Amino acid sequence: MEIAVIGSESFILGFHIAGVSKGFVVEKDTANRTFESVMNTEGVGIVVMDKSTFEMLSERNKETAMTKVKPTVVTLSHDVGGESNLRLMIKRSLGVDLWKD
């Protein structure tokens, strides 16, 4: 399974340096089309995007991002709630709460 990254050029750059080859630069007018294309790409298991890119998506695509298990969509954010968001995504994907006491 491959990782795909959707976002601004500066957001994607760090992932390219880390070895992720599937990076898609989007603007407000291309975000939905690119998201739908990546979600239907064979072999992509994880889609990473930043919060500002996620906010560009239509409500239908936001719902798809939050509910579809494969590929799993990970939204990165600078806010404090980012860890709880990641926790929910991992629980949804694996079916196990890794932080459970």
C-alpha positions in Angstrom: 0.0 0.0 0.0 1.2 3.5 -0.9 0.8 6.8 0.9 -0.6 9.8 -1.1 -0.3 13.4 0.1 -2.7 16.2 -0.9 -2.1 19.8 -0.1 0.0 22.9 -0.7 3.4 22.7 -2.3 5.1 23.4 1.0 3.1 20.7 2.8 3.9 18.1 0.2 7.6 18.9 0.1 8.3 17.4 3.5 6.7 14.2 2.5 8.7 14.1 -0.7 11.9 14.5 1.4 10.7 11.6 3.5 10.3 9.4 0.4 6.6 9.7 -0.4 6.3 9.8 -4.1 2.6 10.4 -4.6 2.1 14.1 -3.9 -0.7 16.2 -5.3 -0.6 20.0 -5.1 -4.1 21.5 -5.0 -5.8 24.9 -5.0 -9.4 25.5 -3.9 -10.7 24.8 -7.4 -8.9 21.5 -7.8 -9.2 20.0 -4.3 -12.4 18.0 -4.8 -11.4 16.6 -8.2 -7.9 15.6 -6.9 -9.3 14.1 -3.7 -11.8 11.9 -5.6 -9.1 10.8 -8.1 -6.7 9.8 -5.3 -9.4 8.0 -3.3 -10.1 5.8 -6.4 -6.4 5.1 -7.1 -5.6 1.4 -6.8 -2.8 0.7 -4.3 -3.3 3.9 -2.2 -3.8 2.9 1.5 -3.4 6.2 3.3 -4.2 9.7 2.1 -2.6 12.5 4.1 -3.8 16.1 3.9 -3.6 19.2 6.0 -6.6 20.8 7.7 -6.8 23.7 5.3 -7.0 21.3 2.3 -9.6 19.3 4.1 -11.7 22.4 4.6 -11.6 23.0 0.8 -13.5 19.8 0.2 -17.2 19.6 -0.4 -19.4 18.3 2.4 -19.8 15.0 0.5 -16.1 14.5 0.2 -15.5 15.5 3.9 -18.0 12.8 4.9 -16.2 10.3 2.6 -12.8 11.2 4.2 -14.1 10.7 7.7 -16.0 7.4 7.1 -14.1 5.5 4.4 -11.7 2.9 5.8 -9.7 2.1 2.7 -7.9 4.3 1.9 -7.7 5.9 5.3 -7.6 9.7 5.3 -5.4 11.3 7.8 -5.8 15.0 8.4 -2.9 16.8 10.0 -3.4 19.9 12.1 -1.5 22.3 14.3 -4.3 22.5 16.8 -4.4 20.7 20.2 -7.2 18.4 19.2 -5.0 16.8 16.5 -4.0 13.8 18.8 -7.6 12.9 19.5 -8.4 13.2 15.8 -5.5 10.8 15.0 -6.7 8.5 17.8 -10.1 8.2 16.2 -8.7 7.6 12.8 -6.5 4.8 14.0 -9.3 3.2 16.0 -11.6 3.4 12.9 -8.9 1.8 10.7 -7.7 -0.9 13.0 -10.8 -1.5 15.1 -8.6 -1.1 18.2 -8.0 1.8 20.6 -4.2 1.8 21.0 -4.4 4.4 23.8 -7.0 2.5 25.9 -6.0 2.3 29.5 
